[in-house]
Amino acid sequence: MAKRRTEHRFHGVTMLTSSHKDIRRIKRTDAQPSIHGNKLWKSSFLLIDYLKKHPPEHCRTVMDAGCGWGMGGIFCARRFNAEVISVDADKDVFPYLQANAAANGVEVTTRQSKFQKITTKQLRDIDLLIAADICFWDELVDPVYNLVKRAVKAGVKKIVIADPERSPFFEIAHRCEDKFCAEIVEWRTKKPVEASGALLVLENA
Ligand SMILES: C[S@@+](CC[C@H](N)C(=O)[O-])C[C@H]1O[C@@H](n2cnc3c(N)ncnc32)[C@H](O)[C@@H]1O
């Protein structure tokens, strides 16, 4: 029987899979993510690949919203030496994130919060707001769009949201095109994982 991969290496970061012993150990504890933060989603590959190819001019401070296992933020900490705050409504994702941060030798601050509760004040010190696969229900359209609006108001310099092209994502993305001249960029990766989707890219000049 073929052995399952325990990790991926991608653009200088290590991504632990569900088969990794540290992840399996956490899975046996009470940390059971319940809002789809139960694995690393493919949109994280799109986000990381985009950021590698388009390094943001300003990324001293980064917020990863709906971080799940946190790979987007971990990539920014490793590659850009960024100070990262990873936010998720579900605290049970954080042990998985910390295992991945440790595997990459970086530190990331975690905060349990819904998108709706991230304030303009909390966004004021953030240069770059990133997210991957956070627009998966119609009910998330307003909370995610309003988060983008607050981030723009707070002066966040760039916002990048990767998505496997679900319809709530396009509703948000089109609103951001109209209101903030955001761009929708098609993106794909081939290795180590085949992923395709789109990125919402907003430059807040
Ligand atoms: C599909 S997962 C994506 C996780 C990660 N970004 C990735 O690409 O692997 C969606 C994440 O959003 C979080 N989430 C869902 N609704 C949220 C909300 N209203 N506020 C904050 N986080 C939320 C979930 O807990 C989950 O970790």
The ligand as an SDF file (V2000), in Angstrom:
LIG
                    3D

 27 29  0  0  0  0  0  0  0  0999 V2000
  -12.5600   26.3920    4.7400 C   0  0  0  0  0  0  0  0  0  0  0  0
  -11.6600   26.8100    6.1810 S   0  0  0  0  0  0  0  0  0  0  0  0
  -10.1840   27.5710    5.5060 C   0  0  0  0  0  0  0  0  0  0  0  0
   -9.0550   27.5670    6.4890 C   0  0  0  0  0  0  0  0  0  0  0  0
   -7.7090   28.1000    5.9650 C   0  0  0  0  0  0  0  0  0  0  0  0
   -7.7930   29.4940    5.6000 N   0  0  0  0  0  0  0  0  0  0  0  0
   -7.1730   27.2670    4.8140 C   0  0  0  0  0  0  0  0  0  0  0  0
   -7.1200   27.7620    3.6700 O   0  0  0  0  0  0  0  0  0  0  0  0
   -6.7970   26.1070    5.0330 O   0  0  0  0  0  0  0  0  0  0  0  0
  -12.5770   28.2300    6.7790 C   0  0  0  0  0  0  0  0  0  0  0  0
  -12.0730   28.7780    8.1170 C   0  0  0  0  0  0  0  0  0  0  0  0
  -12.8210   29.9620    8.4380 O   0  0  0  0  0  0  0  0  0  0  0  0
  -13.2080   29.9050    9.8150 C   0  0  0  0  0  0  0  0  0  0  0  0
  -14.4670   30.6730    9.9460 N   0  0  0  0  0  0  0  0  0  0  0  0
  -15.6940   30.3450    9.4840 C   0  0  0  0  0  0  0  0  0  0  0  0
  -16.5940   31.3050    9.7450 N   0  0  0  0  0  0  0  0  0  0  0  0
  -15.9050   32.2950   10.3990 C   0  0  0  0  0  0  0  0  0  0  0  0
  -16.2850   33.5630   10.9500 C   0  0  0  0  0  0  0  0  0  0  0  0
  -17.5340   34.0260   10.8800 N   0  0  0  0  0  0  0  0  0  0  0  0
  -15.3160   34.3150   11.5300 N   0  0  0  0  0  0  0  0  0  0  0  0
  -14.0400   33.8600   11.6080 C   0  0  0  0  0  0  0  0  0  0  0  0
  -13.6300   32.6540   11.1330 N   0  0  0  0  0  0  0  0  0  0  0  0
  -14.5510   31.8860   10.5280 C   0  0  0  0  0  0  0  0  0  0  0  0
  -13.3740   28.4140   10.1180 C   0  0  0  0  0  0  0  0  0  0  0  0
  -13.2740   28.1230   11.4760 O   0  0  0  0  0  0  0  0  0  0  0  0
  -12.2510   27.8070    9.2810 C   0  0  0  0  0  0  0  0  0  0  0  0
  -11.0460   27.6890   10.0030 O   0  0  0  0  0  0  0  0  0  0  0  0
  1  2  1  0
  2  3  1  0
  2 10  1  0
  3  4  1  0
  4  5  1  0
  5  6  1  0
  5  7  1  0
  7  8  2  0
  7  9  1  0
 10 11  1  0
 11 12  1  0
 11 26  1  0
 12 13  1  0
 13 14  1  0
 13 24  1  0
 14 15  1  0
 14 23  1  0
 15 16  2  0
 16 17  1  0
 17 18  1  0
 17 23  2  0
 18 19  1  0
 18 20  2  0
 20 21  1  0
 21 22  2  0
 22 23  1  0
 24 25  1  0
 24 26  1  0
 26 27  1  0
M  CHG  2   2   1   9  -1
M  END
$$$$
